[in-house]
Amino acid sequence: MPGEGSAEVFYDPDRYGDKELKIAAVNKIRQNVRDAIVAKPILAEAILRLSLADSLSYSSSSGSGGGNGCVLDWVSDHPCDSIYKEGAEALSRITLKLRKTTEISRGDVVALAGSEALESVGGVRCRVQIGRLPPPGKCVPFDFGQLLPDRGKEIDGRAVGAFVGAGLTAREAAIVAGVCGDVGLVVGTQQTRGGGEEEAYVNEMGETEFVPGTSFGGPKEIYGKLVGDRKVNNEYLKSLNLSVSAPKGSVWQDEQVRGWGIKYANGKAGIGKDAREGLEKVWGLGARFTGGKVEALLGTE
């Protein structure tokens, strides 16, 4: 797999107003997503995969696609595992609900929902920039199916092309496949777990003292109880035994992706620390920040 490139998704940092209003918008999205996942933990895996797939529809060569919520339309119009149908319907309902009081974009809901889904099962906390603008035209054709495997299956080998097309490397492909697979294992128990040791909370504004620990739970539980019985790490990668063989037809058959998978499976630190960096890179691909006369930049003035 080759190196990095760039693509474009337009952001207006002032879309939701001042800092307090931005934080309020983030909180509304996260709370609604956490409520849906607590009610049905299996949705955590579906929402995370949908969110990452949405961003991975980027094309670094044309600057089209990605991070705009188009994955929801694809799932509605194409056959796929029923869990993705449920996840997409949940995100669509949340978007419609929030639009009654906030001019929220589908892209922001889908991106933040993925981050919240990961955190809801004890995964790393990822910062996701909000302020995505709706795409100026129709959704660009993209085969999201390659990134949305049936439950218990691996990401399709064809997805290597999606990572390459987005300007990513084998490392990010291994992180996405490894983290999503492990979330699937965690939510398979469908249990609610307690807190455990909390890492320092960092919100979307980069603040570390935004949410203090309280008697109602630590920072990670502000939006509801965590689900699953352990933290997300490299148990899934260990179970694949990639040093012996790679699942046929999967993304792991790419030698570089497999190499990273073996490294994360065998490393003492697992995949945790690299996961944050890799996933934030996916969610932030090709961001182009703007403000003021957005119409001029989008060619709609």
C-alpha positions, 0 to 999 in steps of 0.5 A: 500500500502506498503513502499518504494523500489528501482529500477535501471535506468542507468545515465551518468551525463557526457552524454551531456558534460559540464554544458553549453552543458547539459543546452543547451540540456535541453533547446532544449527539453523544447522549443520543448515541449512548442511549441507543447503544445502552439499549442495544449494545450490538449497535456499537459495532455497527455505528463505528463501522458505518462512521469509519466507512463514511470517512473512508469514501474519500478520494484523495485524487478527486477530493470527492466523497467522505465524511458527509453521511452518505453511508446512511443512504447507501445502507438504505438502498443496498442489501447488507447485514441487518445490524447496519440497517438498524444502526443507520436508522438509529443515526437517521432518527437522531439527526431528525430529532436534533434538527428540530432544535439545531442545524446539525449536519448528517456528517457531524452526527455520523462522525461523532457517533462513531467516536462515541460508539467506540468510547461507549465500549471502553475504547480510546477517546478520539477527538472529532472535529465538528462543523462539516457542511452538507455536500454541495451535490448528490452523494458520489457513488462508492461501494460501502459494502467492502467496509461493512462485513457481516457480523463475525466476518472480516473486512473484504480484501477489496477495501485495501483500495479504499484505504489507498484511495483515501491516501492512507497506509497499511497501518491505518487499515490494520487499526480500523480492522482490528479495532472494529473487530475487537468492538464486535467481540466486546459487545457480543457479551451485551453486558453493562460494565462499571467504570475502572480507571479513567484516562484524562478527559479531553473534549472536542475543544481540547480541554482536559477539565471540561467534565469532572468525575462525579458520584454518578460515574467517571467522565466516560460514563457522563452519557450513560453506562459503558457496555461490554466486560473489558476494554477494547484492545488486541484480543481480536487480533490475537484470535486471528493468529495472523502469524500462521494464516490470514482469513481468505479474501480479507483485508488481512491478506495484504502482506503489509496490513497483516504485518501490522496486525501481527505487530499489534497482536504481539506487542505489549502495548497492544493497539490502544495508543496507536488506535487513537492516532489512526482513527482520528486520522481517518475521521479527519481526512482531507478537512478544509476549514472555511467560514464566512462566505461558504457559498463562494468556496462551494461554488453555489454563490 
